[in-house]
Structure formats: C-alpha cells, structure tokens
Amino acid sequence: MKMNVLVAAALMFGGMIAPSFAYDGVAGLRSQVTKVSCDTRNEDEQAVCAAKCEDNYVRNKQNNMADHSALASDRLACDTKCGCPENSKL
C-alpha cells in the first residue's frame, strides 16, 4: 500500500514536470522573434511619439459613445506619422 502511494506520487510529480522539459526542448525549433523597432518603452523620439498615439487611443477607446473605426484610423494615421504603422495592428 505504501509503495503504491509513493509510485502514484512520483508519477503525478513527473506528469507536472514533463511539460516544462518538453517546452524547453522545442525552444530551438521555434522561429526567432524579430526585434520591434517601435517599442514604446524606449526613450527616443519615435518611441515617445508612438506612446502618445497609444495613450490617446486607449484613453478615447474607454468612451462608450466613441466611433471606434474612426479611433482606429486616427491611431493608424498617428502611428504612420511617427514611422511605426505596425503598432496599429489591433
């Protein structure tokens, strides 16, 4: 009886740990992530401009009466002006 409990506990522990090893094993097979040039967390002018576009979009999106298609087009125009149209992928 004691042996069955120990085996069951070991199998459950192995079942919890096995997915993490399997995930790490395929890490080399995943495609490499391309570096985003318009990261809004940087301090350069382009990032500050993109951050302002994002802040304006999020602030106005909270308004239930806002025209969301107009907001999306305004954000695309703002991001294009900043040189970061890829940030407007909603």
N, C-alpha and C positions, 0 to 999 in steps of 0.2 A: 504494500500500500504506500509506504513512504517512498519507494523507488518510483512508483507511478507519478506521484506528486512532483518529484524532482525532475523527471523526464518531461512532464507537461509544462512545468515552469521554464525549463530550458528551451523547449520548442516555442513557447509563447515569446520568450525573450529574443530568440533567433528570428521569429517572424516580425518582430518590431524593428529589429536592426537591419535585416536583409535589404529592405528597400533603399536605405541610405547608401549602402555599398553599391547597389545596382545603379542608383542615380549617379554616383561618382564615377562609375565605370564607363558610362556613356558620355561623360563630360567632354572627352576628346572628340567624339563623333558629332557634337553639335556644331552648328555654323558659328563662326566668330561674329560677335556683335560689332557693328560699325560704330565708330565714335560719333556722337551727335555734336555738330559744330555750334548749334544754337542752344546750348544749355543755359537755362535761365538762372542757374545758381552761380554763374561766374560774375566777375565784376567789370567786364569790358562793356563798351558802349552798346554793342549788338545784343548782349545778354540783358542789359538794363532795359533796352527798348522792347525786347521780346517779353520780359517780365511785366512791363507796363501793359502790353497788349493782353497778356493772360489775366492780369489783375482786373482790367477793365471788363473783359469778357465774363469772368466769374462773378464780379460784382453785379453786372447788369443781368446775368442769367438768373439770379435769385428773384428777380421781379417776375411774378406770375403773368402779368399783362404784357410782357415784352414780346416783340416779334423775334423769335429765336432764329429764323432763317436770316433775318437782317443782321442779328448779332453775329452769326457765323460768317456772313460775308464781310462784315466790318472787321472781324478778327483776321480773316484771311488777307484783307487789304492792309491792315496794320502790320501783320507778320511779313507780308511781301515787301512793304516799305522798309522794314528792319532787315530784310535779307534772309528771313527764316520762314519761308512758306510751309516747310514741313512741320512746324509747330501747330498748324491749324488743322491737322488731321484729327477729326473728332470722332 
